[in-house]
């Protein structure tokens, strides 16, 4: 019998529509321990390396999902979504500031399912 606890990370929204990151026990552990307190986050995102039309479409999806769109890398950046022409320096700077680098497909998965692709970064 294992004493480990499976944690669930899920993006959710409060009554006012503000996004927050839910951290609680995974499905198999729900009866064993209560969820951890909800923590509100300001989810910020930057799109780089996309054609103008694609960037506009992705920013529209982000706006609909209540992300704050950034135009440059900063310590406040949560995610950077990298297109085919993303510059390696910008991606390195974003990683250094603690942002998670996502592909377009991972971003779409995030907004459709609320699942954070932690540990799945595939952009080099």
C-alpha positions in Angstrom: 0.0 0.0 0.0 1.4 3.3 -1.1 1.3 6.5 1.0 1.8 8.8 -2.1 -1.0 11.2 -3.0 -1.9 12.0 -6.6 -2.5 15.7 -7.1 -4.8 17.2 -9.7 -3.9 20.6 -11.3 -6.8 22.2 -13.1 -7.5 25.7 -14.4 -10.9 26.9 -13.2 -12.9 30.1 -12.9 -14.5 31.7 -9.8 -18.0 33.3 -9.8 -16.6 36.5 -11.3 -15.0 34.7 -14.2 -11.4 35.1 -12.9 -9.1 32.2 -13.6 -7.4 30.3 -10.9 -5.4 27.2 -10.6 -7.1 24.4 -8.6 -4.8 22.1 -6.8 -6.4 19.1 -5.1 -6.3 15.3 -4.8 -6.6 13.2 -7.9 -9.8 11.3 -8.6 -8.7 8.1 -6.7 -7.7 10.1 -3.6 -10.8 12.4 -3.3 -12.2 10.5 -0.3 -8.8 10.5 1.6 -8.1 14.2 1.8 -9.8 17.5 1.2 -8.7 19.7 -1.7 -6.1 22.3 -1.0 -7.3 25.9 -0.9 -8.0 27.5 -4.2 -5.3 30.0 -5.3 -6.1 32.8 -7.7 -3.6 33.4 -10.4 -3.4 36.0 -13.1 -2.9 33.8 -16.2 -0.8 35.7 -18.7 0.2 34.5 -22.1 2.4 35.6 -25.0 2.2 34.3 -28.6 5.4 34.3 -30.6 6.6 33.0 -34.0 3.1 33.0 -35.6 1.8 34.6 -38.8 -0.3 37.7 -38.0 -3.6 36.0 -38.8 -2.8 33.0 -36.7 -1.6 35.2 -33.8 -4.8 37.2 -33.9 -6.9 34.0 -33.9 -5.0 32.6 -30.9 -5.2 35.9 -29.0 -9.0 35.8 -29.5 -9.1 32.3 -28.0 -7.0 33.5 -25.1 -9.2 36.6 -24.5 -12.3 34.4 -24.5 -10.7 32.2 -21.9 -9.8 35.2 -19.7 -6.1 35.1 -20.2 -4.2 38.4 -20.0 -2.2 38.8 -23.3 1.3 40.1 -23.0 3.4 41.5 -25.8 6.8 40.9 -24.2 8.5 38.4 -21.8 8.4 39.4 -18.1 8.4 37.7 -14.7 4.6 37.9 -14.7 4.3 35.6 -17.8 2.6 32.3 -17.2 2.7 30.8 -20.7 4.4 31.5 -24.0 3.0 29.7 -27.0 5.6 29.2 -29.7 4.9 29.0 -33.4 7.3 27.7 -36.1 9.2 31.0 -36.2 9.7 31.5 -32.5 13.1 32.9 -31.6 15.3 30.8 -29.4 16.3 33.8 -27.3 12.7 34.8 -26.5 11.9 31.2 -25.5 15.1 31.0 -23.3 14.2 34.4 -21.7 10.6 33.1 -21.0 11.9 29.9 -19.4 14.3 31.9 -17.3 11.4 34.0 -16.1 9.5 30.9 -15.1 7.0 30.7 -18.0 5.9 27.4 -19.5 6.5 27.0 -23.2 3.6 25.5 -25.1 2.9 24.5 -28.7 -0.4 25.7 -30.3 -1.8 22.2 -29.8 -1.0 22.3 -26.1 -2.6 25.7 -25.7 -5.8 24.5 -27.4 -5.8 21.5 -25.1 -5.4 23.8 -22.1 -8.3 26.0 -23.0 -10.6 23.1 -24.1 -9.9 20.7 -21.1 -8.3 22.9 -18.4 -5.4 20.4 -18.2 -2.1 22.0 -17.6 0.6 20.3 -19.7 3.2 20.4 -16.9 6.3 18.3 -17.6 5.3 18.0 -21.3 7.2 20.9 -22.8 8.3 19.8 -26.2 9.8 23.0 -27.6 13.6 23.0 -27.5 
